[in-house]
Amino acid sequence: MAEAKAICGSCGAGVTWGAERCAACGEPLVWQQGALRKCDVCGQANPPGAASCSGCGARLTAGKARSVEQAVRPKPKAGKSRGEAGSTRRFEPWQIISFVAVGALLAVLLYVELARDHAPVAASAAPAPPAGMPALQAPPVTDLGPLEAAVAAAPDNADALLRLANALHDNGMYLRAVETYKKYLRLQPRNPDARVDMGVCYYELGLTDTINQGRYFSLAIEEMEAAFRSAPSHQPSVFNLGVVYLQKGDLETSNRWFRKAVELNATSDLGAKAKQLLEQHSFNP
């Protein structure tokens, strides 16, 4: 069962809400609020300073911003302002020589780092973790060949379609995964897990395609609500609805779904996460 995620401010990878570190780059995560501008036409939440809505294209008007927490890197501590630094002082010759030497060394290090970043890397190579940190395992890439062959041999085999859809989802091929989930759901329309997984695919597409974000988020909500209607005790559909509405900046609706997730099972992993998110993102009308 997939889980809708937030975005790491360092590398852009998906991260679990409330996680302490990004699983992709290892950066510590700080959860802080950022203002989102809500569209008066379609209700889509937009980034600060946006002139037009990413959902419907309407021009955004000034108004009270809604807020939602995002995962970002820790901000560096601000230094003293020029006025606080004291009066202008003269540097000794040895100090100037030291500054020049340090600057040259930094330039060389920067050149080496950039050259390393642009060097081709073997497909099987994995970046070394920072010193003192445990190795981070990259998500496995599933070989689609046998799964696609199984579907080609039996196009109406629901189990084969579901295995292929899940593998496409795991590999980040969300559009193909959606189409395969649709084929599966025509055969098994009352499987809430598959329907929520398809909704999470729409959510992931919305995170990367800001132009069509509003449409993708709406499709995600539509599928997750359909899963909940078919199985009212299905906690993953309820929890993921809370996450999508939280990402949209609708804290009131998000809180309602998180509270429902806690009511269904407060001791489960999703129930515990829902309680944590309610504490972090409480709605006060």
VOGU-3710 file (C-alpha; in Angstrom, 3 decimals, decimal comma):
1> maeakaicgs> 0,000/0,000/0,000  1,489/3,321/-1,077  1,604/6,436/1,084  1,450/10,027/-0,176  4,563/11,957/0,726  5,972/15,466/1,120  8,941/16,878/-0,835  12,536/17,175/0,422  13,719/20,778/0,057  17,286/19,574/-0,612
11> cgagvtwgae> 16,980/17,012/-3,424  13,266/17,054/-4,341  12,676/13,414/-3,406  9,497/12,266/-1,693  9,769/11,988/2,089  7,443/10,545/4,700  5,588/13,235/6,629  7,352/13,868/9,947  10,579/12,014/8,951  13,821/13,229/10,521
21> rcaacgeplv> 16,020/12,657/7,434  15,492/12,345/3,671  15,937/8,721/2,616  17,337/9,805/-0,774  20,031/12,369/0,161  20,379/11,930/3,938  19,774/15,613/4,729  18,102/16,393/8,084  14,544/17,636/7,600  13,037/20,634/9,356
31> wqqgalrkcd> 9,259/20,929/9,152  8,253/24,567/8,916  5,316/26,514/7,581  5,316/28,362/4,263  2,530/30,583/2,965  0,415/29,247/0,114  -1,883/31,437/-1,976  -5,348/29,953/-2,506  -7,050/30,455/-5,880  -10,471/32,130/-5,615
41> vcgqanppga> -11,676/30,269/-8,722  -10,760/26,607/-8,144  -9,420/26,596/-4,574  -5,936/25,351/-5,576  -3,094/26,260/-3,161  -0,190/27,948/-4,967  3,415/28,754/-4,002  4,192/32,156/-2,413  4,526/34,939/-4,989  2,714/33,013/-7,733
51> ascsgcgarl> 0,901/35,365/-10,147  -1,440/32,769/-11,635  -3,070/29,555/-10,392  -1,246/26,307/-11,223  -4,589/24,510/-11,294  -6,811/26,638/-13,569  -4,540/29,475/-14,735  -6,643/32,227/-13,157  -4,876/35,358/-11,932  -4,267/35,248/-8,183
61> tagkarsveq> -5,513/38,130/-6,069  -3,941/39,355/-2,886  -5,516/37,867/0,193  -4,951/35,834/3,310  -2,568/32,972/2,605  -3,152/29,461/3,859  -0,185/27,613/5,273  1,149/24,092/5,025  4,351/22,594/6,340  7,031/21,459/3,912
71> avrpkpkagk> 10,228/19,513/4,468  13,184/21,840/4,003  16,860/21,921/4,844  17,881/23,754/8,030  18,496/27,418/7,355  21,998/28,790/8,108  22,210/31,122/11,040  22,162/34,733/9,996  25,405/36,657/10,534  25,755/40,134/11,907
81> srgeagstrr> 24,664/43,020/9,742  27,222/45,470/8,413  26,123/48,001/11,052  26,717/45,474/13,849  30,138/44,444/12,639  31,802/47,492/14,091  33,890/50,210/12,471  35,941/49,647/9,284  39,376/48,181/9,984  42,531/47,837/7,917
91> fepwqiisfv> 43,910/44,385/7,127  47,555/43,477/7,581  49,493/42,218/4,493  49,706/38,685/5,915  45,932/38,656/6,339  45,386/39,649/2,707  47,767/36,908/1,537  45,898/34,366/3,686  42,526/35,430/2,249  43,850/35,068/-1,308
101> avgallavll> 45,299/31,612/-0,554  42,063/30,409/1,019  40,063/31,779/-1,913  42,295/29,961/-4,389  41,940/26,723/-2,431  38,139/27,046/-2,377  38,130/27,678/-6,134  40,155/24,496/-6,743  37,861/22,468/-4,480  34,782/23,845/-6,234
111> yvelardhap> 36,227/22,933/-9,645  36,989/19,384/-8,478  33,499/19,024/-7,000  31,798/20,242/-10,181  33,937/17,929/-12,302  32,957/15,000/-10,105  29,243/15,916/-10,322  29,365/15,890/-14,130  31,393/12,696/-14,468  29,424/9,683/-15,802
121> vaasaapapp> 28,472/7,194/-13,115  27,927/3,501/-13,676  24,319/2,395/-13,355  25,177/0,053/-10,500  27,217/2,616/-8,539  25,682/4,175/-5,429  26,878/7,354/-3,684  28,780/6,832/-0,446  26,908/7,991/2,659  28,348/10,872/4,719
131> agmpalqapp> 30,795/9,901/7,454  29,068/8,602/10,553  25,770/7,929/8,775  24,372/4,481/7,928  24,221/3,542/4,271  20,937/4,530/2,611  19,430/1,903/0,351  18,062/3,196/-2,953  14,602/1,937/-3,897  14,979/-1,259/-5,934
141> vtdlgpleaa> 14,172/-0,997/-9,636  11,908/-3,862/-10,624  12,567/-5,715/-13,868  9,390/-5,115/-15,855  10,154/-7,603/-18,632  8,654/-10,751/-17,074  5,662/-8,820/-15,713  4,900/-7,243/-19,090  5,253/-10,641/-20,770  2,788/-12,154/-18,301
151> vaaapdnada> 0,231/-9,432/-19,065  0,769/-9,789/-22,812  0,144/-13,535/-22,531  -3,021/-13,057/-20,443  -4,410/-9,484/-20,773  -7,410/-10,288/-18,561  -5,386/-11,821/-15,726  -6,127/-9,469/-12,826  -3,219/-10,677/-10,684  -0,712/-10,124/-13,503
161> llrlanalhd> -2,083/-6,635/-14,134  -1,846/-5,709/-10,452  1,747/-6,945/-10,180  2,713/-4,886/-13,230  0,883/-1,796/-11,966  2,620/-2,000/-8,584  6,028/-2,444/-10,242  5,447/0,563/-12,511  4,436/2,557/-9,428  7,569/1,485/-7,547
171> ngmylravet> 9,736/2,451/-10,539  8,221/5,954/-10,615  6,474/5,391/-13,975  3,244/6,916/-12,706  1,357/7,512/-15,972  1,840/3,914/-17,113  0,984/2,716/-13,615  -2,311/4,640/-13,698  -3,304/3,089/-17,017  -2,473/-0,394/-15,719
181> ykkylrlqpr> -4,377/0,161/-12,459  -7,396/1,219/-14,546  -7,273/-2,056/-16,486  -7,037/-3,997/-13,236  -9,897/-2,075/-11,600  -12,176/-2,830/-14,536  -11,778/-6,475/-13,504  -11,650/-5,903/-9,721  -13,426/-2,575/-9,082  -13,837/-3,049/-5,320
191> npdarvdmgv> -10,164/-3,394/-4,380  -9,538/-0,308/-2,189  -5,757/-0,860/-1,998  -5,338/-0,696/-5,773  -7,619/2,336/-6,054  -5,687/4,222/-3,359  -2,388/3,278/-5,015  -3,679/4,753/-8,270  -4,687/7,873/-6,333  -1,159/8,139/-4,920
201> cyyelgltdt> 0,183/7,954/-8,497  -1,985/10,975/-9,380  -0,691/12,729/-6,251  2,941/12,052/-7,227  2,258/13,393/-10,730  0,820/16,547/-9,174  3,971/17,080/-7,108  6,160/17,086/-10,223  3,788/18,737/-12,746  2,914/22,100/-11,190
211> inqgryfsla> 0,998/23,229/-14,284  -1,487/20,367/-13,947  -1,154/19,990/-10,183  -4,738/20,979/-9,403  -6,161/18,444/-11,854  -3,919/15,616/-10,601  -4,704/16,333/-6,959  -8,422/16,329/-7,771  -8,078/12,938/-9,474  -6,160/11,611/-6,456
221> ieemeaafrs> -8,923/12,754/-4,104  -11,602/11,270/-6,376  -9,996/7,801/-6,339  -9,253/7,828/-2,609  -12,789/8,901/-1,739  -14,143/6,141/-3,996  -11,984/3,625/-2,101  -13,318/4,951/1,210  -16,928/4,721/0,037  -16,446/1,096/-0,987
231> apshqpsvfn> -14,632/0,254/2,291  -15,442/2,778/5,088  -12,987/1,098/7,485  -10,069/1,307/5,001  -7,543/3,405/6,946  -5,002/3,982/4,103  -7,596/5,792/1,974  -8,508/8,041/4,917  -4,898/8,813/5,850  -3,848/9,560/2,261
241> lgvvylqkgd> -6,819/11,901/1,821  -5,486/13,821/4,814  -2,068/14,084/3,192  -3,399/15,304/-0,175  -5,582/17,974/1,443  -2,637/18,997/3,629  -0,494/19,445/0,511  -3,281/21,531/-1,043  -3,240/23,818/1,998  -6,759/22,870/3,166
251> letsnrwfrk> -5,962/22,272/6,836  -9,600/22,020/7,939  -10,413/19,123/5,590  -7,011/17,559/6,168  -7,582/17,522/9,944  -10,991/15,919/9,466  -9,488/12,982/7,548  -6,584/12,573/9,970  -9,003/12,447/12,902  -10,981/9,773/11,042
261> avelnatsdl> -7,769/7,772/10,560  -7,114/7,907/14,307  -10,697/6,839/15,037  -10,335/3,790/12,782  -7,169/2,535/14,513  -5,117/4,768/16,793  -2,489/2,081/17,478  -1,570/1,288/13,866  1,391/2,903/12,078  -0,936/5,139/10,048
271> gakakqlleq> -2,933/6,005/13,154  0,240/7,120/14,941  1,311/9,193/11,931  -2,130/10,778/11,740  -1,910/11,825/15,405  1,534/13,319/14,806  0,315/15,281/11,788  -2,693/16,552/13,725  -0,320/17,907/16,373  1,882/19,558/13,741
281> hsfnp> -0,907/20,909/11,528  -3,851/21,647/13,795  -6,575/23,793/12,238  -7,774/26,746/14,313  -10,713/28,530/12,612
//
